[in-house]
Structure formats: C-alpha cells, structure tokens
Amino acid sequence: MRFLLFSALIEFLVVLIFPIKFGNDIQKTDVIRRWDFDWAYGFAWGGVIFSLGGALCHAVPTERRKCWSSDLTEHVDTAVEDSSPG
C-alpha cells in the first residue's frame, strides 16, 4: 500500500509542478504569446484520481473485501438461478 500512495503522491506533485515550471519557461521567451493545456494534462489528473482511488481501495481491510465479494457472488448466483428456464 505504501508504494501505491507513494506513486500517487509523485503523480500529484508532477501534475502540479509541470504547469508552474512550463509557465516560467514560456514567460522567458517572446515566441509564444498564448498557451493552454492539452487533453493529456486531463488524462494525467485522471491517473492521479485513479491512483488515489486504488490506494484507498487497497487500504480496506481484507475482512471487508471478503464480505463484499461474497455478497456479490450470492447476488450473481441467485440471478442466474432465477433466470434459468424450467
């Protein structure tokens, strides 16, 4: 779990630092007057959100995960039995 949180933290820092450093570089040059972020920056934020979500889901105690999975399989099994012909 520590690795997941560490990678999410690094991703978060990169997504925050990138526009700051890029903005400083753009202000030093006179060639580019206007710049904005592309779709890839949004994908990076999506990656941060999914990484944090995965780390939080991994932090759930094992007993609760077994409880959730058994509830799920019971619902799936009963749905399959009810829909069978005959």
N, C-alpha and C positions, 0 to 999 in steps of 0.2 A: 504494500500500500504506500510505503514511503516513496517508492520510485514513481508511482502514478502522481502523487501530489507534487513531487519534485519536478516532473516533466510538465505538469500543468502550470506550475509557478514559472518555470523558464519560458514556456509559451506565452504566458500572460505578460511577462516582462518584455519579451521581444516585440509583441504586438503593441505595447505601449511606447517602447523606446524607438521603434522604427520611424513613426511619423515625426517625432521630435528631431532625430538626427537628420532625416531626409529633408525636413523643413529648413534646418540650419544650412545644409548644403545648397539648397535651392536659393536661399536668400543671398548667398555669397556670389552667385552668378547672375548675370543680367540676361542670359539667353532665354530662360523660361520665365514667363510672367505669371502663368496660372497653372496650377497642378491640382489634381484630385486623386483619390484612391480608386483603384480598380476593383473588380469583383473578387480578386484573390485576397484582398485585405478582409473582406467579409467572410471568406472561407476560413481565414486564419482565426477570426473571432469565433466562428462555428467550431473549429477544432479545439479552442480553449474551453468552450462551454461543454463539449462532449468529453474532453479530458477530465474536467472537474466533475462532471456527472458520473463518469466511470469510476473515478476515485471515491466518490461518495457512495456509490452502489457497492463498491468493493469493501467499504468500511462497515457495511451492515453485518451484524454477527451471523455466523453460519447457521445457528438455530432458526433464525427468522427466514433465511433463504430456503431452508428445507421446508418450513411451514408454507411459504408461498408456492414453492414448486409442487408440493403435494396437493394444495388446493387447486392449482391449475390442472394437474393431471386428473383429479377427480371430476372437474367440470368437463374436460375434454372427453373422458371415458363415458360419462353419463350422456353427453350429447351424441356420441357415436352410437351408443346402445339404443337410445330413443329413436334415432333416425333410421335404424335398420328395418327392412321390411319383414313383416311376419310376426 
